[in-house]
Amino acid sequence: MTAPTAASSVRYVRRVPTFVTATVTDILSERDGLQRVATSAGRAYVLTGLIGPVAAGDPVVLNTTAVELGLGTGGWHVVHWNLARPAWSQPGPGHIMKLRYTSLQSDTGAAEEDRPDLPEALEGMPVVACSLHSQVGVVAAVVRRLRPRPASPTS
C-alpha cells in the first residue's frame, strides 16, 4: 500500500442548494415583483414574477443556501415555492429563457422583442461581460481611466 499523495488526498465538495420548509408569519413589505416576508425560519424575499405572491400562514419552501454560506443577501432567504398553491402560471413577455434547464426556467423576454427602436448593431461600441456584479466597479474604474477626456474650454 502506498501513502496518499497531496493530489490524491484532495477532497472535492459538491455544492448543492439547501432548502427548508417554513411558514410565512408576516408580510413585511410589497412592491411590484417583490415581497419581503417574515417566516418561521427567518426573513425571506419572494420574487412574485417567478412563483406568485404568498400570504401570512402559507407554508413555503425556502432556499437557504446564500445565508448559510454568508453571501451578500443581507441574511434574507429566498422563497422557492409556495406549498399553499398546487400550481401557478403567469405568461412571460417573450421567448427568451433565464435559468434554462432548471426547475425555475422562466420566460423573461428580451429588449429586442418589444423595443423596435433599439439599434440592430453595436457599431464598434465596446462591450464588457461580467460574471459577478462585484466586477462592475473595476470595469468602471478602467473605463474612466482609459476614456478620452473632453478638451477643457480655453479662456
HELIX and SHEET records of a PDB file:
HELIX    1   1 THR A   48  ILE A   51  1                                   4    
HELIX    2   2 THR A   65  GLU A   68  1                                   4    
HELIX    3   3 ALA A  111  ASP A  114  1                                   4    
HELIX    4   4 HIS A  133  GLN A  135  5                                   3    
HELIX    5   5 VAL A  136  LEU A  146  1                                  11    
SHEET    1   A 6 PHE A  19  ARG A  31  0                                        
SHEET    2   A 6 LEU A  34  THR A  39 -1                                        
SHEET    3   A 6 GLY A  42  LEU A  47 -1                                        
SHEET    4   A 6 HIS A  77  ASN A  82  1                                        
SHEET    5   A 6 PRO A  59  ASN A  63 -1                                        
SHEET    6   A 6 PHE A  19  ARG A  31 -1                                        
SHEET    1   B 2 MET A  97  LYS A  98  0                                        
SHEET    2   B 2 SER A 106  ASP A 107 -1                                        
END                                                                             
